[in-house]
Structures are given as C-alpha cells and as structure tokens.
Amino acid sequence: MRALEARAKAARGGGREPRRGEERGRARAMGTQRVQDLLAQAGSISEQKGSVEAFCLAIDAAVEPGSATAQQDCALVVEKVLSTEVSQWVCRDALQYLVPALRKLSKDVHEKVAER
C-alpha cells in the first residue's frame, strides 16, 4: 500500500504544491496538443466528408468552454484550414462550422481570434 501511495505522490510532483504557472503550462500544452492531433488526423483523411467531420471535431476542441488555450487553438485551426493542403470544399465547410462555434468563446478571446 505504501508503494502505491509513494508512486501517486511522485506522480503529483513529489507532494509539493505546483508552482505558479505550472498548471497553466500543463493545460496549455495538453489543449494545444489535442487540437494538433485532431488536425493531423483531419489532414490525413482523403475523403471529403470524413475530413470535414474531423475538422469539426478539432474546432469543437479548440472552442471548448473554459479552455486556457482557445486563442492559440483557434489560430492553429484557421491556419490548417486555410492551408493549400486542404481543398476549397473542405475549407468552406469547416469555416462555416467555425463561425457559429466561436460564440462559445468569451468576448475578449473571440475578439482576439477575430483579429487574426
């Protein structure tokens, strides 16, 4: 039992309290990594319908309420969707899905994404 407790304590950072910014840094890396993974999957699908659905999943992950990385994630999505690797039909459908999804973001984050 003590061995399990010791491993759990080590996994939590040795029992110490997280430093200021550490939690945010972990959340930022996880959120952005998830969106990057979804975008990579979307880019690897050759079928139009499947590709659009995969981009929609990435958009949903990017605009997740309470996400600390929403601005960066939305920028990643827009860059990928507008790249030359994505067909104009998939791009159009993904952007049409993105616009109403941005309403889930807070006003200040929404404005920052719109500025990009």
Helices and strands as residue ranges (DSSP letters): H 2-11, H 22-44, H 48-62, H 70-81, H 88-101, G 102-104, H 107-115
